[in-house]
Amino acid sequence: DAIKTGQIIADLNPFTYRQQLGNAQIQLKKTKLEMQNVLIGQGYNTMDSTAIPSHIYEMASVRSGFAEASQSLKIAQFNLESTRLIAPFSGKLANITQKQYDRVNAGTTFCTLIDDSEFEAEFRIVESEANDIQLGSEVQLIPFSDQTVYKGRISEINPVIDANGLILVKALVKNPGGLMDGMNVKVLVE
């Protein structure tokens, strides 16, 4: 499935979170009245924090419960907003493991969003070829599934030689539509 940036990928039933937000809003109104009473007792007829010394405003805010209620409202708003999973970038959904109305536990991966406009190909070169390549060098990628040639550029050269005498190199290649994540490709460095 094609997904666009900002699109909802999944959402939870928001009923409980809406109720918590409503309760937090009511509690904030109650504590606001209590804070006004505390401030009036201190000789202030306003709740404008710029017109009241900060230590008195803070004392009234804590004593009335207004500070705690404000924090609870922020948490309730955040929890309600967190019931929707929004796509941070455009791409395709893959590896979907859940269906509508399935219960998903926190921390469980239920899908993967792949930005398929550009892919990163990883390949290894022998130590003796290290001086023949550099960042930005052009490469050709040819999938084993067909013989279409895709052009890309070297984006990273790992500065460490592994136990087999090989160096990990990465190249970025634009995807006009024929490449898929995880494909095996032949890489030719020009």
ZIGI-V514941 format. One record per residue. RES is the residue in one small letter. SS is DSSP state (h for helix, s for strand, l for the rest). PHI is phi in degrees with one decimal (NA if undefined). Layout:
res->RES ss->SS phi->PHI
res->RES ss->SS phi->PHI
//
This chain:
res->d ss->l phi->NA
res->a ss->s phi->-81.5
res->i ss->s phi->-123.9
res->k ss->l phi->-105.6
res->t ss->l phi->-52.9
res->g ss->l phi->88.6
res->q ss->l phi->-74.6
res->i ss->s phi->-75.8
res->i ss->s phi->-88.8
res->a ss->s phi->-155.5
res->d ss->s phi->-146.3
res->l ss->l phi->-96.1
res->n ss->l phi->-63.7
res->p ss->l phi->-85.8
res->f ss->h phi->-53.1
res->t ss->h phi->-60.6
res->y ss->h phi->-71.3
res->r ss->h phi->-66.8
res->q ss->h phi->-64.0
res->q ss->h phi->-63.0
res->l ss->h phi->-64.9
res->g ss->h phi->-60.5
res->n ss->h phi->-63.6
res->a ss->h phi->-66.5
res->q ss->h phi->-66.9
res->i ss->h phi->-63.6
res->q ss->h phi->-62.0
res->l ss->h phi->-64.3
res->k ss->h phi->-62.2
res->k ss->h phi->-61.3
res->t ss->h phi->-71.5
res->k ss->h phi->-64.8
res->l ss->h phi->-62.8
res->e ss->h phi->-64.3
res->m ss->h phi->-66.1
res->q ss->h phi->-59.2
res->n ss->h phi->-61.9
res->v ss->h phi->-63.7
res->l ss->h phi->-67.3
res->i ss->h phi->-61.6
res->g ss->h phi->-62.0
res->q ss->l phi->-91.8
res->g ss->l phi->94.4
res->y ss->l phi->-112.9
res->n ss->l phi->-104.5
res->t ss->l phi->-141.1
res->m ss->l phi->-110.8
res->d ss->l phi->-68.3
res->s ss->l phi->-63.7
res->t ss->l phi->-79.8
res->a ss->l phi->-95.6
res->i ss->l phi->-121.8
res->p ss->l phi->-53.5
res->s ss->h phi->-58.5
res->h ss->h phi->-68.3
res->i ss->h phi->-74.0
res->y ss->h phi->-61.1
res->e ss->h phi->-64.5
res->m ss->h phi->-61.3
res->a ss->h phi->-65.4
res->s ss->h phi->-64.0
res->v ss->h phi->-73.7
res->r ss->h phi->-61.4
res->s ss->h phi->-80.3
res->g ss->l phi->89.4
res->f ss->h phi->-63.5
res->a ss->h phi->-62.1
res->e ss->h phi->-66.7
res->a ss->h phi->-66.3
res->s ss->h phi->-62.9
res->q ss->h phi->-66.1
res->s ss->h phi->-62.8
res->l ss->h phi->-65.0
res->k ss->h phi->-61.4
res->i ss->h phi->-65.3
res->a ss->h phi->-64.2
res->q ss->h phi->-64.1
res->f ss->h phi->-62.3
res->n ss->h phi->-62.0
res->l ss->h phi->-66.3
res->e ss->h phi->-64.3
res->s ss->l phi->-78.1
res->t ss->l phi->-77.0
res->r ss->s phi->-117.1
res->l ss->s phi->-96.5
res->i ss->s phi->-102.9
res->a ss->l phi->-67.8
res->p ss->l phi->-77.2
res->f ss->l phi->-154.2
res->s ss->l phi->-78.6
res->g ss->s phi->173.3
res->k ss->s phi->-125.4
res->l ss->s phi->-82.2
res->a ss->s phi->-139.9
res->n ss->l phi->53.1
res->i ss->l phi->-73.0
res->t ss->l phi->-112.1
res->q ss->l phi->-122.1
res->k ss->l phi->-114.2
res->q ss->l phi->-55.9
res->y ss->l phi->75.4
res->d ss->l phi->-69.3
res->r ss->l phi->-86.0
res->v ss->l phi->-118.9
res->n ss->l phi->-78.6
res->a ss->l phi->-56.5
res->g ss->l phi->85.8
res->t ss->l phi->-87.0
res->t ss->l phi->-78.3
res->f ss->l phi->-120.8
res->c ss->l phi->-165.1
res->t ss->s phi->-128.0
res->l ss->s phi->-103.4
res->i ss->s phi->-110.2
res->d ss->l phi->-84.1
res->d ss->l phi->-95.4
res->s ss->l phi->-75.7
res->e ss->s phi->-150.9
res->f ss->s phi->-119.5
res->e ss->s phi->-110.6
res->a ss->s phi->-99.5
res->e ss->s phi->-108.3
res->f ss->s phi->-150.6
res->r ss->s phi->-120.9
res->i ss->s phi->-123.9
res->v ss->s phi->-77.7
res->e ss->h phi->-53.0
res->s ss->h phi->-68.6
res->e ss->h phi->-93.3
res->a ss->h phi->-58.9
res->n ss->h phi->-78.3
res->d ss->h phi->-87.4
res->i ss->l phi->-123.8
res->q ss->l phi->-152.6
res->l ss->l phi->-56.7
res->g ss->l phi->88.2
res->s ss->l phi->-62.1
res->e ss->s phi->-79.6
res->v ss->s phi->-130.6
res->q ss->s phi->-116.4
res->l ss->s phi->-115.5
res->i ss->s phi->-127.0
res->p ss->s phi->-63.8
res->f ss->l phi->-68.8
res->s ss->l phi->-72.8
res->d ss->l phi->-148.9
res->q ss->l phi->-108.8
res->t ss->l phi->-68.1
res->v ss->s phi->-100.5
res->y ss->s phi->-113.4
res->k ss->s phi->-101.1
res->g ss->s phi->-149.1
res->r ss->s phi->-134.0
res->i ss->s phi->-68.7
res->s ss->s phi->-108.2
res->e ss->s phi->-156.7
res->i ss->s phi->-126.6
res->n ss->s phi->-68.9
res->p ss->s phi->-79.9
res->v ss->s phi->-122.7
res->i ss->s phi->-95.7
res->d ss->l phi->-78.7
res->a ss->l phi->-63.3
res->n ss->l phi->-94.1
res->g ss->l phi->78.2
res->l ss->s phi->-112.4
res->i ss->s phi->-117.4
res->l ss->s phi->-79.1
res->v ss->s phi->-126.2
res->k ss->s phi->-123.6
res->a ss->s phi->-132.9
res->l ss->s phi->-98.2
res->v ss->s phi->-136.0
res->k ss->s phi->-70.0
res->n ss->l phi->-111.3
res->p ss->l phi->-75.4
res->g ss->l phi->135.7
res->g ss->l phi->-92.4
res->l ss->l phi->-94.1
res->m ss->l phi->-129.6
res->d ss->l phi->-60.8
res->g ss->l phi->89.8
res->m ss->l phi->-63.2
res->n ss->l phi->-90.5
res->v ss->s phi->-133.9
res->k ss->s phi->-95.5
res->v ss->s phi->-113.7
res->l ss->s phi->-117.4
res->v ss->s phi->-94.1
res->e ss->l phi->-87.4
//
